């Protein structure tokens, strides 16, 4: 077990990582907890929740991305006020990214901010979304358009919860882990060394801490996504989000994998990334999933990148491209050019098959 | 005209104070404005809004405290997303405290925070609520229970808008001004010197800047209401809020006046405040309103103080009492004792009549 400190300008978070972290730290949260979880986690870990948090109110949201909406947020506030939660309460987010995002937003708004402890239960949320203080709900068809920056006081990252995760959820988490591999030379080397055991739980526990350490460093430099450091974490996400918006299928982590794969094509074509390095990242991606879709309408789908809230330009698109080991570069392209390159990549993929 | 700088840990606000501030600074806000105002301001200043902000979208909320609810907030977000507002937009809050609070909250949440410029149009909001970055809506019967701390980039305080204010609204603002008089020796002396011209617009313009300067200093020391400095701004508010909750009539500023009057009784009875100073503050209050109600059910009404979100104790009540010129003291009382003293004050008031 190890503690990683995230010293953001607004607040210091402590991230407890490793087996046993839940058992050690969750019971210390105390009497004033208000637990938010989802229907999947509640079904699997109901007994653990009641033995750990005793009589604390538990609010269960339906599992799935669709719960990240304002109606659920309002229901959380209703329960919090009805239970008479005071400024001294602590919201506990026990679940994946959806639970973490909406519970974080609720905590940041209730009485202008109460404590929040994140206890991520999916690999994706452990490795990425539970750390860094971004909270959000989706609204009017726009992803994460309503939210805050609000650091959790603690994050408890315990592999205990990974044991019950379906393989697909592990793949999703590996999508973000490979993103960190493309940003951080140390993580890249670890991934290459363990490329035949990426799904191994002990390996995942240790690489998760590496990814969190990388993210904590970036967020402490650029908490509010202003200076560009935090923008690097968007690697694979421009295209991933565009596909996510257009195809409305699969989940975030898988789209990050697919997005990274497609963006590698652009990185190579633009001369930003050498073939051998791009090949090795593609090989890693294929260790996680051997189904990178050769979308027939990729060009149209890529146009959806203009709806991303990070895209302020409307007529051009920015991607964070892997350049060499431990280095990425921003590439800004006219939207049409970007969409053409995405379509080229799709045709190349179709020919491979 | 003068600029006052509020250097909060999270952000630096500039407050432009004085006649001509609107004409000088509002047109500089630029193309990306999203104006939020209310039906009263829109009726009085519709032409000024369109000549100043051109084609910017204008969202008009119904005038009145009841608009501080989540349904209006959601409608604001609908309009913002429909108008395609980006991260670079600036929300303009043109109105009183209700507009400022809800627009501030909307700006703090949209895309995790866009710029906000506060242009307060009532004396109460000029002197107090537009400065300091507290944003909120009411929810489930609890005042300001959902909100954020989010500093405006600029506040434009122009007496221009006071000319159309009803006398009652001026009284409300004077309620907060007298509160600042009880906290700040300089403001106290100014008020005493001008006690026969409190409603004079030139006087109000100058004392408003004094109050803002006091508030800016307090907020820069204790932005998030943690260390106690900001708590002093609650003078008169514990009892004011309790009466506001119980009687559901009058408006915030008037209740602050009434609350300060009642709390002066407690301050004197507790030996915190000398009679002569308490008398001079009471005399000031009576220059603003000669109707301090002698509530028959004051004891019951005072019990409502336990529902204040600032009250974490449930069985006791904290008030910020005037002690001597430029000094206040916190008094913590058991709820019952507090309610008895409030009732005593009401009986004393009834006998005076």
Interface residues (C-beta under 8 A of the other chain):
Chain A: X10 X70 X74 X77 X78 X81 X82 X86 X87 X88 X108 X109 X110 X111 X112 X113 X134 X136 X139 X140 X141 X142 X144 X145 X146 X147 X148 X149 X224 X225 X309 X310 X312
Chain B: X10 X70 X74 X77 X78 X81 X82 X86 X87 X88 X108 X109 X110 X111 X112 X113 X134 X136 X139 X140 X141 X142 X144 X145 X146 X147 X148 X149 X224 X225 X309 X310 X312
